[in-house]
Amino acid sequence: MQSFVEYKALIEGIRVVYVDPRDTSRTSPNGKPLKFINYRFAQLGDTVTSRDVVASWNLALRGLTQMRGSRVKWSPRALAIKQ
């Protein structure tokens, strides 16, 4: 999967950023208290969500932090999909 994403990003001219996934499902992405309901779900503030969603938010935030100040080329195809 990683090789395929790198390949497609190279074709589109999109930068690939690697982040450390350690503790991404255990830390709060927005500073609100994170309470674990069971092994799969957590309560983030007033919202009950999956720990996978929490990890995804944290991974995205770490990637954006690494890319801060760098130039990012967006794919024209990405704009066409939104419309």
PyMOL Python script that loads the backbone (N, CA, C, O; Angstrom):
from pymol import cmd

cmd.read_pdbstr("""\
ATOM      1  N   MET A   1       0.822  -1.183   0.000  1.00  0.00           N
ATOM      2  CA  MET A   1       0.000   0.000   0.000  1.00  0.00           C
ATOM      3  C   MET A   1       0.877   1.261   0.000  1.00  0.00           C
ATOM      4  O   MET A   1       0.625   2.204  -0.751  1.00  0.00           O
ATOM      5  N   GLN A   2       1.894   1.261   0.842  1.00  0.00           N
ATOM      6  CA  GLN A   2       2.780   2.425   0.934  1.00  0.00           C
ATOM      7  C   GLN A   2       3.485   2.674  -0.391  1.00  0.00           C
ATOM      8  O   GLN A   2       3.607   3.825  -0.810  1.00  0.00           O
ATOM      9  N   SER A   3       3.944   1.639  -1.051  1.00  0.00           N
ATOM     10  CA  SER A   3       4.625   1.784  -2.336  1.00  0.00           C
ATOM     11  C   SER A   3       3.688   2.355  -3.392  1.00  0.00           C
ATOM     12  O   SER A   3       4.095   3.169  -4.220  1.00  0.00           O
ATOM     13  N   PHE A   4       2.433   1.923  -3.358  1.00  0.00           N
ATOM     14  CA  PHE A   4       1.455   2.406  -4.324  1.00  0.00           C
ATOM     15  C   PHE A   4       1.159   3.894  -4.101  1.00  0.00           C
ATOM     16  O   PHE A   4       1.061   4.662  -5.059  1.00  0.00           O
ATOM     17  N   VAL A   5       1.018   4.291  -2.840  1.00  0.00           N
ATOM     18  CA  VAL A   5       0.774   5.704  -2.529  1.00  0.00           C
ATOM     19  C   VAL A   5       1.965   6.553  -2.963  1.00  0.00           C
ATOM     20  O   VAL A   5       1.782   7.628  -3.534  1.00  0.00           O
ATOM     21  N   GLU A   6       3.188   6.078  -2.697  1.00  0.00           N
ATOM     22  CA  GLU A   6       4.387   6.808  -3.131  1.00  0.00           C
ATOM     23  C   GLU A   6       4.424   6.941  -4.645  1.00  0.00           C
ATOM     24  O   GLU A   6       4.759   8.002  -5.172  1.00  0.00           O
ATOM     25  N   TYR A   7       4.083   5.876  -5.339  1.00  0.00           N
ATOM     26  CA  TYR A   7       4.075   5.864  -6.805  1.00  0.00           C
ATOM     27  C   TYR A   7       3.079   6.883  -7.353  1.00  0.00           C
ATOM     28  O   TYR A   7       3.418   7.683  -8.225  1.00  0.00           O
ATOM     29  N   LYS A   8       1.849   6.851  -6.838  1.00  0.00           N
ATOM     30  CA  LYS A   8       0.820   7.775  -7.322  1.00  0.00           C
ATOM     31  C   LYS A   8       1.171   9.221  -6.974  1.00  0.00           C
ATOM     32  O   LYS A   8       0.934  10.120  -7.781  1.00  0.00           O
ATOM     33  N   ALA A   9       1.724   9.456  -5.801  1.00  0.00           N
ATOM     34  CA  ALA A   9       2.120  10.808  -5.412  1.00  0.00           C
ATOM     35  C   ALA A   9       3.233  11.329  -6.306  1.00  0.00           C
ATOM     36  O   ALA A   9       3.240  12.507  -6.661  1.00  0.00           O
ATOM     37  N   LEU A  10       4.168  10.472  -6.672  1.00  0.00           N
ATOM     38  CA  LEU A  10       5.266  10.858  -7.559  1.00  0.00           C
ATOM     39  C   LEU A  10       4.726  11.281  -8.923  1.00  0.00           C
ATOM     40  O   LEU A  10       5.173  12.278  -9.489  1.00  0.00           O
ATOM     41  N   ILE A  11       3.773  10.528  -9.445  1.00  0.00           N
ATOM     42  CA  ILE A  11       3.175  10.858 -10.744  1.00  0.00           C
ATOM     43  C   ILE A  11       2.474  12.217 -10.704  1.00  0.00           C
ATOM     44  O   ILE A  11       2.567  12.997 -11.651  1.00  0.00           O
ATOM     45  N   GLU A  12       1.770  12.494  -9.598  1.00  0.00           N
ATOM     46  CA  GLU A  12       1.013  13.746  -9.475  1.00  0.00           C
ATOM     47  C   GLU A  12       1.860  14.909  -8.964  1.00  0.00           C
ATOM     48  O   GLU A  12       1.395  16.049  -8.953  1.00  0.00           O
ATOM     49  N   GLY A  13       3.077  14.643  -8.546  1.00  0.00           N
ATOM     50  CA  GLY A  13       3.942  15.709  -8.027  1.00  0.00           C
ATOM     51  C   GLY A  13       3.580  16.121  -6.616  1.00  0.00           C
ATOM     52  O   GLY A  13       3.801  17.269  -6.230  1.00  0.00           O
ATOM     53  N   ILE A  14       3.025  15.199  -5.837  1.00  0.00           N
ATOM     54  CA  ILE A  14       2.607  15.481  -4.472  1.00  0.00           C
ATOM     55  C   ILE A  14       3.672  14.961  -3.514  1.00  0.00           C
ATOM     56  O   ILE A  14       4.186  13.856  -3.684  1.00  0.00           O
ATOM     57  N   ARG A  15       3.993  15.757  -2.519  1.00  0.00           N
ATOM     58  CA  ARG A  15       5.003  15.382  -1.536  1.00  0.00           C
ATOM     59  C   ARG A  15       4.441  14.337  -0.574  1.00  0.00           C
ATOM     60  O   ARG A  15       3.298  14.444  -0.130  1.00  0.00           O
ATOM     61  N   VAL A  16       5.239  13.340  -0.259  1.00  0.00           N
ATOM     62  CA  VAL A  16       4.869  12.309   0.708  1.00  0.00           C
ATOM     63  C   VAL A  16       5.604  12.598   2.008  1.00  0.00           C
ATOM     64  O   VAL A  16       6.815  12.822   2.011  1.00  0.00           O
ATOM     65  N   VAL A  17       4.861  12.593   3.114  1.00  0.00           N
ATOM     66  CA  VAL A  17       5.436  12.864   4.430  1.00  0.00           C
ATOM     67  C   VAL A  17       5.208  11.644   5.297  1.00  0.00           C
ATOM     68  O   VAL A  17       4.110  11.089   5.319  1.00  0.00           O
ATOM     69  N   TYR A  18       6.247  11.221   6.017  1.00  0.00           N
ATOM     70  CA  TYR A  18       6.146  10.088   6.924  1.00  0.00           C
ATOM     71  C   TYR A  18       6.080  10.598   8.355  1.00  0.00           C
ATOM     72  O   TYR A  18       6.863  11.464   8.743  1.00  0.00           O
ATOM     73  N   VAL A  19       5.156  10.071   9.135  1.00  0.00           N
ATOM     74  CA  VAL A  19       5.011  10.470  10.534  1.00  0.00           C
ATOM     75  C   VAL A  19       5.087   9.236  11.425  1.00  0.00           C
ATOM     76  O   VAL A  19       4.807   8.119  10.988  1.00  0.00           O
ATOM     77  N   ASP A  20       5.465   9.451  12.659  1.00  0.00           N
ATOM     78  CA  ASP A  20       5.550   8.372  13.636  1.00  0.00           C
ATOM     79  C   ASP A  20       4.144   8.092  14.178  1.00  0.00           C
ATOM     80  O   ASP A  20       3.528   8.985  14.759  1.00  0.00           O
ATOM     81  N   PRO A  21       3.624   6.870  14.003  1.00  0.00           N
ATOM     82  CA  PRO A  21       2.261   6.577  14.455  1.00  0.00           C
ATOM     83  C   PRO A  21       2.150   6.264  15.948  1.00  0.00           C
ATOM     84  O   PRO A  21       1.065   5.940  16.432  1.00  0.00           O
ATOM     85  N   ARG A  22       3.252   6.356  16.673  1.00  0.00           N
ATOM     86  CA  ARG A  22       3.249   5.991  18.089  1.00  0.00           C
ATOM     87  C   ARG A  22       2.272   6.861  18.885  1.00  0.00           C
ATOM     88  O   ARG A  22       2.309   8.089  18.803  1.00  0.00           O
ATOM     89  N   ASP A  23       1.406   6.211  19.650  1.00  0.00           N
ATOM     90  CA  ASP A  23       0.455   6.842  20.575  1.00  0.00           C
ATOM     91  C   ASP A  23      -0.584   7.732  19.896  1.00  0.00           C
ATOM     92  O   ASP A  23      -1.167   8.590  20.559  1.00  0.00           O
ATOM     93  N   THR A  24      -0.832   7.559  18.613  1.00  0.00           N
ATOM     94  CA  THR A  24      -1.808   8.414  17.939  1.00  0.00           C
ATOM     95  C   THR A  24      -3.242   8.103  18.351  1.00  0.00           C
ATOM     96  O   THR A  24      -4.100   8.983  18.288  1.00  0.00           O
ATOM     97  N   SER A  25      -3.519   6.876  18.769  1.00  0.00           N
ATOM     98  CA  SER A  25      -4.878   6.554  19.205  1.00  0.00           C
ATOM     99  C   SER A  25      -5.053   6.779  20.708  1.00  0.00           C
ATOM    100  O   SER A  25      -6.135   6.548  21.249  1.00  0.00           O
ATOM    101  N   ARG A  26      -4.002   7.225  21.374  1.00  0.00           N
ATOM    102  CA  ARG A  26      -4.059   7.433  22.823  1.00  0.00           C
ATOM    103  C   ARG A  26      -4.034   8.890  23.233  1.00  0.00           C
ATOM    104  O   ARG A  26      -4.264   9.203  24.401  1.00  0.00           O
ATOM    105  N   THR A  27      -3.761   9.793  22.295  1.00  0.00           N
ATOM    106  CA  THR A  27      -3.671  11.216  22.637  1.00  0.00           C
ATOM    107  C   THR A  27      -4.804  11.985  21.984  1.00  0.00           C
ATOM    108  O   THR A  27      -5.281  11.624  20.908  1.00  0.00           O
ATOM    109  N   SER A  28      -5.219  13.035  22.640  1.00  0.00           N
ATOM    110  CA  SER A  28      -6.315  13.861  22.139  1.00  0.00           C
ATOM    111  C   SER A  28      -5.808  14.795  21.044  1.00  0.00           C
ATOM    112  O   SER A  28      -4.790  15.461  21.229  1.00  0.00           O
ATOM    113  N   PRO A  29      -6.504  14.856  19.899  1.00  0.00           N
ATOM    114  CA  PRO A  29      -6.040  15.737  18.826  1.00  0.00           C
ATOM    115  C   PRO A  29      -6.391  17.211  19.035  1.00  0.00           C
ATOM    116  O   PRO A  29      -5.787  18.082  18.410  1.00  0.00           O
ATOM    117  N   ASN A  30      -7.357  17.498  19.904  1.00  0.00           N
ATOM    118  CA  ASN A  30      -7.800  18.881  20.046  1.00  0.00           C
ATOM    119  C   ASN A  30      -7.707  19.417  21.468  1.00  0.00           C
ATOM    120  O   ASN A  30      -8.231  20.495  21.749  1.00  0.00           O
ATOM    121  N   GLY A  31      -7.057  18.696  22.367  1.00  0.00           N
ATOM    122  CA  GLY A  31      -6.869  19.181  23.728  1.00  0.00           C
ATOM    123  C   GLY A  31      -8.007  18.846  24.673  1.00  0.00           C
ATOM    124  O   GLY A  31      -7.875  19.048  25.880  1.00  0.00           O
ATOM    125  N   LYS A  32      -9.123  18.339  24.160  1.00  0.00           N
ATOM    126  CA  LYS A  32     -10.228  17.928  25.029  1.00  0.00           C
ATOM    127  C   LYS A  32      -9.859  16.613  25.693  1.00  0.00           C
ATOM    128  O   LYS A  32      -9.037  15.859  25.173  1.00  0.00           O
ATOM    129  N   PRO A  33     -10.470  16.333  26.854  1.00  0.00           N
ATOM    130  CA  PRO A  33     -10.132  15.080  27.532  1.00  0.00           C
ATOM    131  C   PRO A  33     -10.550  13.857  26.709  1.00  0.00           C
ATOM    132  O   PRO A  33     -11.626  13.843  26.111  1.00  0.00           O
ATOM    133  N   LEU A  34      -9.710  12.856  26.687  1.00  0.00           N
ATOM    134  CA  LEU A  34      -9.956  11.624  25.941  1.00  0.00           C
ATOM    135  C   LEU A  34     -10.156  10.504  26.955  1.00  0.00           C
ATOM    136  O   LEU A  34      -9.232  10.131  27.677  1.00  0.00           O
ATOM    137  N   LYS A  35     -11.389   9.969  27.000  1.00  0.00           N
ATOM    138  CA  LYS A  35     -11.734   8.910  27.954  1.00  0.00           C
ATOM    139  C   LYS A  35     -12.022   7.637  27.170  1.00  0.00           C
ATOM    140  O   LYS A  35     -12.852   7.641  26.261  1.00  0.00           O
ATOM    141  N   PHE A  36     -11.347   6.560  27.513  1.00  0.00           N
ATOM    142  CA  PHE A  36     -11.515   5.302  26.790  1.00  0.00           C
ATOM    143  C   PHE A  36     -12.713   4.539  27.334  1.00  0.00           C
ATOM    144  O   PHE A  36     -12.798   4.276  28.533  1.00  0.00           O
ATOM    145  N   ILE A  37     -13.651   4.180  26.437  1.00  0.00           N
ATOM    146  CA  ILE A  37     -14.832   3.419  26.807  1.00  0.00           C
ATOM    147  C   ILE A  37     -14.484   1.926  26.842  1.00  0.00           C
ATOM    148  O   ILE A  37     -14.804   1.226  27.803  1.00  0.00           O
ATOM    149  N   ASN A  38     -13.838   1.462  25.797  1.00  0.00           N
ATOM    150  CA  ASN A  38     -13.332   0.093  25.727  1.00  0.00           C
ATOM    151  C   ASN A  38     -12.139   0.101  24.779  1.00  0.00           C
ATOM    152  O   ASN A  38     -11.590   1.162  24.483  1.00  0.00           O
ATOM    153  N   TYR A  39     -11.742  -1.053  24.309  1.00  0.00           N
ATOM    154  CA  TYR A  39     -10.559  -1.129  23.443  1.00  0.00           C
ATOM    155  C   TYR A  39     -10.776  -0.467  22.094  1.00  0.00           C
ATOM    156  O   TYR A  39      -9.800  -0.158  21.411  1.00  0.00           O
ATOM    157  N   ARG A  40     -12.024  -0.237  21.680  1.00  0.00           N
ATOM    158  CA  ARG A  40     -12.328   0.260  20.336  1.00  0.00           C
ATOM    159  C   ARG A  40     -12.809   1.710  20.308  1.00  0.00           C
ATOM    160  O   ARG A  40     -12.530   2.432  19.351  1.00  0.00           O
ATOM    161  N   PHE A  41     -13.521   2.139  21.334  1.00  0.00           N
ATOM    162  CA  PHE A  41     -14.150   3.450  21.324  1.00  0.00           C
ATOM    163  C   PHE A  41     -13.618   4.342  22.437  1.00  0.00           C
ATOM    164  O   PHE A  41     -13.162   3.876  23.481  1.00  0.00           O
ATOM    165  N   ALA A  42     -13.693   5.645  22.173  1.00  0.00           N
ATOM    166  CA  ALA A  42     -13.246   6.634  23.148  1.00  0.00           C
ATOM    167  C   ALA A  42     -14.205   7.816  23.117  1.00  0.00           C
ATOM    168  O   ALA A  42     -14.839   8.095  22.100  1.00  0.00           O
ATOM    169  N   GLN A  43     -14.297   8.494  24.233  1.00  0.00           N
ATOM    170  CA  GLN A  43     -15.110   9.698  24.310  1.00  0.00           C
ATOM    171  C   GLN A  43     -14.176  10.890  24.270  1.00  0.00           C
ATOM    172  O   GLN A  43     -13.292  11.035  25.114  1.00  0.00           O
ATOM    173  N   LEU A  44     -14.385  11.749  23.269  1.00  0.00           N
ATOM    174  CA  LEU A  44     -13.557  12.931  23.066  1.00  0.00           C
ATOM    175  C   LEU A  44     -14.437  14.150  23.307  1.00  0.00           C
ATOM    176  O   LEU A  44     -15.185  14.573  22.426  1.00  0.00           O
ATOM    177  N   GLY A  45     -14.338  14.709  24.507  1.00  0.00           N
ATOM    178  CA  GLY A  45     -15.251  15.787  24.870  1.00  0.00           C
ATOM    179  C   GLY A  45     -16.650  15.213  25.022  1.00  0.00           C
ATOM    180  O   GLY A  45     -16.882  14.345  25.864  1.00  0.00           O
ATOM    181  N   ASP A  46     -17.592  15.701  24.199  1.00  0.00           N
ATOM    182  CA  ASP A  46     -18.969  15.208  24.228  1.00  0.00           C
ATOM    183  C   ASP A  46     -19.236  14.167  23.156  1.00  0.00           C
ATOM    184  O   ASP A  46     -20.353  13.657  23.072  1.00  0.00           O
ATOM    185  N   THR A  47     -18.258  13.836  22.340  1.00  0.00           N
ATOM    186  CA  THR A  47     -18.430  12.951  21.189  1.00  0.00           C
ATOM    187  C   THR A  47     -17.823  11.581  21.460  1.00  0.00           C
ATOM    188  O   THR A  47     -16.705  11.471  21.964  1.00  0.00           O
ATOM    189  N   VAL A  48     -18.580  10.536  21.115  1.00  0.00           N
ATOM    190  CA  VAL A  48     -18.056   9.176  21.179  1.00  0.00           C
ATOM    191  C   VAL A  48     -17.587   8.812  19.779  1.00  0.00           C
ATOM    192  O   VAL A  48     -18.348   8.927  18.818  1.00  0.00           O
ATOM    193  N   THR A  49     -16.354   8.379  19.662  1.00  0.00           N
ATOM    194  CA  THR A  49     -15.774   8.072  18.362  1.00  0.00           C
ATOM    195  C   THR A  49     -14.864   6.850  18.461  1.00  0.00           C
ATOM    196  O   THR A  49     -14.541   6.393  19.557  1.00  0.00           O
ATOM    197  N   SER A  50     -14.471   6.345  17.345  1.00  0.00           N
ATOM    198  CA  SER A  50     -13.557   5.216  17.289  1.00  0.00           C
ATOM    199  C   SER A  50     -12.128   5.693  17.537  1.00  0.00           C
ATOM    200  O   SER A  50     -11.772   6.823  17.203  1.00  0.00           O
ATOM    201  N   ARG A  51     -11.326   4.829  18.120  1.00  0.00           N
ATOM    202  CA  ARG A  51      -9.920   5.178  18.334  1.00  0.00           C
ATOM    203  C   ARG A  51      -9.190   5.290  17.005  1.00  0.00           C
ATOM    204  O   ARG A  51      -8.172   5.976  16.915  1.00  0.00           O
ATOM    205  N   ASP A  52      -9.705   4.614  15.954  1.00  0.00           N
ATOM    206  CA  ASP A  52      -9.118   4.741  14.622  1.00  0.00           C
ATOM    207  C   ASP A  52      -9.289   6.159  14.084  1.00  0.00           C
ATOM    208  O   ASP A  52      -8.390   6.691  13.433  1.00  0.00           O
ATOM    209  N   VAL A  53     -10.428   6.764  14.353  1.00  0.00           N
ATOM    210  CA  VAL A  53     -10.680   8.141  13.907  1.00  0.00           C
ATOM    211  C   VAL A  53      -9.743   9.104  14.642  1.00  0.00           C
ATOM    212  O   VAL A  53      -9.177  10.014  14.036  1.00  0.00           O
ATOM    213  N   VAL A  54      -9.588   8.895  15.943  1.00  0.00           N
ATOM    214  CA  VAL A  54      -8.677   9.730  16.735  1.00  0.00           C
ATOM    215  C   VAL A  54      -7.253   9.611  16.191  1.00  0.00           C
ATOM    216  O   VAL A  54      -6.548  10.611  16.056  1.00  0.00           O
ATOM    217  N   ALA A  55      -6.837   8.379  15.881  1.00  0.00           N
ATOM    218  CA  ALA A  55      -5.495   8.162  15.333  1.00  0.00           C
ATOM    219  C   ALA A  55      -5.345   8.849  13.981  1.00  0.00           C
ATOM    220  O   ALA A  55      -4.296   9.429  13.704  1.00  0.00           O
ATOM    221  N   SER A  56      -6.371   8.795  13.134  1.00  0.00           N
ATOM    222  CA  SER A  56      -6.325   9.444  11.821  1.00  0.00           C
ATOM    223  C   SER A  56      -6.169  10.948  11.956  1.00  0.00           C
ATOM    224  O   SER A  56      -5.382  11.561  11.234  1.00  0.00           O
ATOM    225  N   TRP A  57      -6.917  11.548  12.881  1.00  0.00           N
ATOM    226  CA  TRP A  57      -6.792  12.990  13.103  1.00  0.00           C
ATOM    227  C   TRP A  57      -5.373  13.336  13.539  1.00  0.00           C
ATOM    228  O   TRP A  57      -4.771  14.283  13.035  1.00  0.00           O
ATOM    229  N   ASN A  58      -4.846  12.556  14.485  1.00  0.00           N
ATOM    230  CA  ASN A  58      -3.492  12.832  14.979  1.00  0.00           C
ATOM    231  C   ASN A  58      -2.437  12.650  13.892  1.00  0.00           C
ATOM    232  O   ASN A  58      -1.494  13.437  13.811  1.00  0.00           O
ATOM    233  N   LEU A  59      -2.586  11.621  13.057  1.00  0.00           N
ATOM    234  CA  LEU A  59      -1.635  11.422  11.952  1.00  0.00           C
ATOM    235  C   LEU A  59      -1.683  12.589  10.976  1.00  0.00           C
ATOM    236  O   LEU A  59      -0.643  13.071  10.528  1.00  0.00           O
ATOM    237  N   ALA A  60      -2.890  13.045  10.647  1.00  0.00           N
ATOM    238  CA  ALA A  60      -3.032  14.187   9.733  1.00  0.00           C
ATOM    239  C   ALA A  60      -2.401  15.448  10.330  1.00  0.00           C
ATOM    240  O   ALA A  60      -1.713  16.190   9.630  1.00  0.00           O
ATOM    241  N   LEU A  61      -2.633  15.683  11.605  1.00  0.00           N
ATOM    242  CA  LEU A  61      -2.054  16.861  12.254  1.00  0.00           C
ATOM    243  C   LEU A  61      -0.531  16.794  12.304  1.00  0.00           C
ATOM    244  O   LEU A  61       0.140  17.807  12.110  1.00  0.00           O
ATOM    245  N   ARG A  62       0.013  15.617  12.560  1.00  0.00           N
ATOM    246  CA  ARG A  62       1.477  15.470  12.568  1.00  0.00           C
ATOM    247  C   ARG A  62       2.048  15.692  11.174  1.00  0.00           C
ATOM    248  O   ARG A  62       3.100  16.314  11.025  1.00  0.00           O
ATOM    249  N   GLY A  63       1.369  15.191  10.162  1.00  0.00           N
ATOM    250  CA  GLY A  63       1.832  15.399   8.791  1.00  0.00           C
ATOM    251  C   GLY A  63       1.798  16.864   8.403  1.00  0.00           C
ATOM    252  O   GLY A  63       2.734  17.369   7.783  1.00  0.00           O
ATOM    253  N   LEU A  64       0.715  17.555   8.770  1.00  0.00           N
ATOM    254  CA  LEU A  64       0.611  18.980   8.460  1.00  0.00           C
ATOM    255  C   LEU A  64       1.678  19.787   9.203  1.00  0.00           C
ATOM    256  O   LEU A  64       2.208  20.762   8.669  1.00  0.00           O
ATOM    257  N   THR A  65       1.989  19.382  10.423  1.00  0.00           N
ATOM    258  CA  THR A  65       3.035  20.061  11.188  1.00  0.00           C
ATOM    259  C   THR A  65       4.389  19.908  10.498  1.00  0.00           C
ATOM    260  O   THR A  65       5.168  20.859  10.437  1.00  0.00           O
ATOM    261  N   GLN A  66       4.666  18.720   9.982  1.00  0.00           N
ATOM    262  CA  GLN A  66       5.937  18.501   9.270  1.00  0.00           C
ATOM    263  C   GLN A  66       5.992  19.290   7.972  1.00  0.00           C
ATOM    264  O   GLN A  66       7.070  19.711   7.553  1.00  0.00           O
ATOM    265  N   MET A  67       4.854  19.497   7.332  1.00  0.00           N
ATOM    266  CA  MET A  67       4.827  20.185   6.043  1.00  0.00           C
ATOM    267  C   MET A  67       4.769  21.702   6.186  1.00  0.00           C
ATOM    268  O   MET A  67       4.840  22.413   5.183  1.00  0.00           O
ATOM    269  N   ARG A  68       4.643  22.204   7.392  1.00  0.00           N
ATOM    270  CA  ARG A  68       4.527  23.646   7.611  1.00  0.00           C
ATOM    271  C   ARG A  68       5.695  24.389   6.973  1.00  0.00           C
ATOM    272  O   ARG A  68       6.857  24.065   7.220  1.00  0.00           O
ATOM    273  N   GLY A  69       5.387  25.364   6.168  1.00  0.00           N
ATOM    274  CA  GLY A  69       6.411  26.164   5.531  1.00  0.00           C
ATOM    275  C   GLY A  69       6.905  25.613   4.208  1.00  0.00           C
ATOM    276  O   GLY A  69       7.679  26.271   3.513  1.00  0.00           O
ATOM    277  N   SER A  70       6.469  24.415   3.851  1.00  0.00           N
ATOM    278  CA  SER A  70       6.916  23.855   2.580  1.00  0.00           C
ATOM    279  C   SER A  70       5.852  24.097   1.513  1.00  0.00           C
ATOM    280  O   SER A  70       4.677  24.311   1.815  1.00  0.00           O
ATOM    281  N   ARG A  71       6.289  24.057   0.280  1.00  0.00           N
ATOM    282  CA  ARG A  71       5.357  24.251  -0.828  1.00  0.00           C
ATOM    283  C   ARG A  71       4.729  22.908  -1.161  1.00  0.00           C
ATOM    284  O   ARG A  71       5.417  21.894  -1.287  1.00  0.00           O
ATOM    285  N   VAL A  72       3.416  22.920  -1.299  1.00  0.00           N
ATOM    286  CA  VAL A  72       2.682  21.703  -1.615  1.00  0.00           C
ATOM    287  C   VAL A  72       1.960  21.919  -2.931  1.00  0.00           C
ATOM    288  O   VAL A  72       1.275  22.924  -3.120  1.00  0.00           O
ATOM    289  N   LYS A  73       2.119  20.971  -3.834  1.00  0.00           N
ATOM    290  CA  LYS A  73       1.441  21.053  -5.119  1.00  0.00           C
ATOM    291  C   LYS A  73       0.193  20.188  -5.057  1.00  0.00           C
ATOM    292  O   LYS A  73       0.264  18.979  -4.836  1.00  0.00           O
ATOM    293  N   TRP A  74      -0.935  20.823  -5.253  1.00  0.00           N
ATOM    294  CA  TRP A  74      -2.192  20.086  -5.235  1.00  0.00           C
ATOM    295  C   TRP A  74      -2.487  19.556  -6.616  1.00  0.00           C
ATOM    296  O   TRP A  74      -2.169  20.195  -7.619  1.00  0.00           O
ATOM    297  N   SER A  75      -3.088  18.401  -6.666  1.00  0.00           N
ATOM    298  CA  SER A  75      -3.435  17.776  -7.929  1.00  0.00           C
ATOM    299  C   SER A  75      -4.666  18.442  -8.521  1.00  0.00           C
ATOM    300  O   SER A  75      -5.639  18.662  -7.799  1.00  0.00           O
ATOM    301  N   PRO A  76      -4.660  18.772  -9.813  1.00  0.00           N
ATOM    302  CA  PRO A  76      -5.851  19.338 -10.439  1.00  0.00           C
ATOM    303  C   PRO A  76      -7.022  18.362 -10.387  1.00  0.00           C
ATOM    304  O   PRO A  76      -8.182  18.774 -10.381  1.00  0.00           O
ATOM    305  N   ARG A  77      -6.714  17.079 -10.351  1.00  0.00           N
ATOM    306  CA  ARG A  77      -7.759  16.073 -10.273  1.00  0.00           C
ATOM    307  C   ARG A  77      -8.504  16.147  -8.943  1.00  0.00           C
ATOM    308  O   ARG A  77      -9.702  15.869  -8.894  1.00  0.00           O
ATOM    309  N   ALA A  78      -7.821  16.512  -7.877  1.00  0.00           N
ATOM    310  CA  ALA A  78      -8.459  16.623  -6.569  1.00  0.00           C
ATOM    311  C   ALA A  78      -9.531  17.713  -6.581  1.00  0.00           C
ATOM    312  O   ALA A  78     -10.570  17.572  -5.937  1.00  0.00           O
ATOM    313  N   LEU A  79      -9.280  18.794  -7.311  1.00  0.00           N
ATOM    314  CA  LEU A  79     -10.283  19.855  -7.408  1.00  0.00           C
ATOM    315  C   LEU A  79     -11.477  19.415  -8.236  1.00  0.00           C
ATOM    316  O   LEU A  79     -12.609  19.792  -7.935  1.00  0.00           O
ATOM    317  N   ALA A  80     -11.246  18.634  -9.260  1.00  0.00           N
ATOM    318  CA  ALA A  80     -12.325  18.171 -10.122  1.00  0.00           C
ATOM    319  C   ALA A  80     -13.258  17.216  -9.387  1.00  0.00           C
ATOM    320  O   ALA A  80     -14.454  17.177  -9.676  1.00  0.00           O
ATOM    321  N   ILE A  81     -12.730  16.453  -8.447  1.00  0.00           N
ATOM    322  CA  ILE A  81     -13.545  15.498  -7.700  1.00  0.00           C
ATOM    323  C   ILE A  81     -14.495  16.212  -6.761  1.00  0.00           C
ATOM    324  O   ILE A  81     -15.627  15.762  -6.580  1.00  0.00           O
ATOM    325  N   LYS A  82     -14.069  17.314  -6.157  1.00  0.00           N
ATOM    326  CA  LYS A  82     -14.888  18.051  -5.201  1.00  0.00           C
ATOM    327  C   LYS A  82     -16.096  18.699  -5.870  1.00  0.00           C
ATOM    328  O   LYS A  82     -17.122  18.882  -5.216  1.00  0.00           O
ATOM    329  N   GLN A  83     -16.009  19.044  -7.125  1.00  0.00           N
ATOM    330  CA  GLN A  83     -17.083  19.762  -7.793  1.00  0.00           C
ATOM    331  C   GLN A  83     -18.224  18.892  -8.174  1.00  0.00           C
ATOM    332  O   GLN A  83     -19.202  19.372  -8.747  1.00  0.00           O
TER     333      GLN A  83
END
""", "prot")
cmd.dss("prot")
cmd.show_as("cartoon", "prot")
cmd.util.cbc("prot")
cmd.orient("prot")
